[in-house]
Amino acid sequence: MKYLVILMFAVLLVSCKEENKVLKLEQAKYRAELKVNDTLNLPFNFEVVSENELLVFNAEEVIEVKDIAYNNDSVLIQMPVFEGFLIAKIENEKLNGRFVKPSLSRIMAFKAEKNATRFETYERLSKFNISGNWETVFSPNSDENKYIAKGIFKQDGNQVKGTFRTTTGDYRYLEGVLNGNQLQLSTFDGAHAFLFTAEVNDSTMNGMFYSENHWKEPFTAKRNETFELPDANTLTYLKTGYDKVEFSFPDYDGNIVSLNDERFKNKVVLIQIMGTWCPNCLDESRYYAEFYKANKDKGLEIIALAFEYVKTEEQALKNIKRLKENVGITYPVLLAQYGSASKVKANEKLPMLNHVLSYPTTIFIDKKGGVSKIHTGFNGPATGDKFIDFKKEFEEFAYGLLSE
């Protein structure tokens, strides 16, 4: 990653006319675009608060970015927690550069200029209002890639906010517009760069989902206020022949940690299967970090098992440290795997599970060491009422185990 950053800075600096002049970001609201393909761009908004701080906006989410570096007429904006960064030349109050995810070798063209608008509004009023719940199928014509989801949207005029919930998590904070019957939604957080487009009528949607510039898939949806996804507590379970969970993985300092360690005996333990690259895991980790601080003296322990796609152990450990520092995690985060975030390989590390279906997944261990429940996925704050429902259910169950 270090050498890629240096190389990209070098490329951007080739055309510098005033070698010693350092240009800085100006305080203003910006409209950014990531190039999805030759005809589509993924927009998002950010505001430069000072030359050393900016805020990225996705619906109700505000991401504080304070890791900003300058070199002559170029700027490097490192997103918090995730490895993705923006690197660009500053020219005529505009930015032109790239969004880079080094470990995955993914690059998207990036540009930004002063503007507070996310999507253009072409019609004063929308033909429809999509507020409510939508039964959704992604890749409906593919047996291999097909999966279900629940669209949850709120519309004000032609401004739309919401998300898609799936059986493995949600697509977090989506924001956009409904122009006539044309829906456009986007989000950017340094890990996700998602764009959704759809043709809408009063009861159906037909659209396309773009993940950065490397993946796209169609989706269909129909209005259904009573639609619910399968119970997240039934999707992952212990296989026949197993009655407990066992593992031994190193922490950041190289100490091997096992569920059999004295620290965890006669305590309620939550095992969080996650990755530092995973936005749903970040949402969950923020919640768990606070819950742990409030309840660790009551007999609660949490152990996170990180499955990392970065190529080296050194980089994986750096990402774990960065996550812990940014979120304030005080429970152990163990390195379970690096070089791949494959769920198949993750299942090899945890063979007692029927499958690792989702990052994140939480295993609830009671004080006797038995598995009380396994919860697949996470309904994050972007899901609104579902997040409130999740916290209520989670806390009631956790406190029930603690009281036994």
C-alpha positions, 0 to 999 in steps of 0.5 A: 500500500505504501509504495502504491501511494508513493507511486500515485503521488509521483504520477499526479505531481509530474505536471506541477508547475510550481514545485514549491507551492502547496495547494490546500483544500478550500472550505466549501461543500463539494459534489464528488463523482466516482466513475462507474462506467463510460455513462454512469457516475456515482455521486456523493457529497463532502464538506471541507471544514478545514484544510485538515478535516472534512465530512462525508455525507450519506443520508443521516451518516456523517463521516469525519475524515482527519487523515489528509496529506498534501504534496505540492498541488496534490492531496491524499484523503485517507478514509477512517478505519477502511484502507480506501483513500482518495488521491487527487490534484487540486486545480482551479478549485476542482479535484481530479484523481482516483479512489484506491483500494490497494489490497484489492487492486481496485481503482476508480476515477474520482473528481469533485467540485464545489456544489452541495447537490448530490443528484440533479433534480429534473422534475419538481415533483415525483410521479410516485412516492416509494416510502415504505417496504419493498420485497426485493430480489437481486439477480432474479434470473441467476440461480447462483447469485440470486438473493432476497432483500427488503427495501426500506425507504422514506421519501420527501418530495423527490428526495429519497433515503433508505437502505436494502436489508439482506439476510447477511446485513444491510447496504447502509445509508443510501441517499438520492432522488426520484425524478419522475419514475427514475430512482437514483441512490448512492453511498460512499464510505471508503469501503462501499461505493454503491449506486442503485438505479431503477425505473419505478411505478406505484408498486414495482421497481426494475433496476440495477445495482453497481458496486464500484466499477467491478460488479453490477446486477439487476434487481426487481422489487414490489411493494409489500408492507408485510414482507419480512426476511428469514429469522437471523437467529436460524440461519447459522447453527452448530453441525450435528456432532458438535456441542461447543465452539473452539478456536485458538487465534493470535491477538495483536501482540501475538498471544494465542487466545482460546475460549478455554482461557481462564479469562472466559470461564463462567462468563457470558461470551459473545464471539463476533465473526467479522472483518476490519474491511466490512462496513456492517461489522464497523456498525456492529463493532461501534455498538458492541464496544459501548455495550462491552464497556457498560457490562464487562464488570457484570460477567460479559466478554466479547471476542472478535475473530477478524477474517482479513483479505489483505495479503500480509499478516503485518497489514492485517494487524495494522488494520486491526489496530486502526479499527480498535483505535478508531472505534474504541474497542477494548475487547480482544480482536484476534487475527483468524485469517489473512490473505482472503475473506473467503467464507469457505475458508472461514468455515474451515477455521470454524468447522463446527458451524454449518456455514459462515454465511455472513460477516458479521455473525455473533455466537452467544456463549452462556456461562457453562460454555454452551451455544445459546444462539447464533445471530447472522448479519447485523441490522445497522442504524441505517435500517431505522426501526429494525436497528431499534428492534435489534438492540432491544432483542440483543440486550434482553437476550444478553442480560438474560444470559448474564442473570443466569 
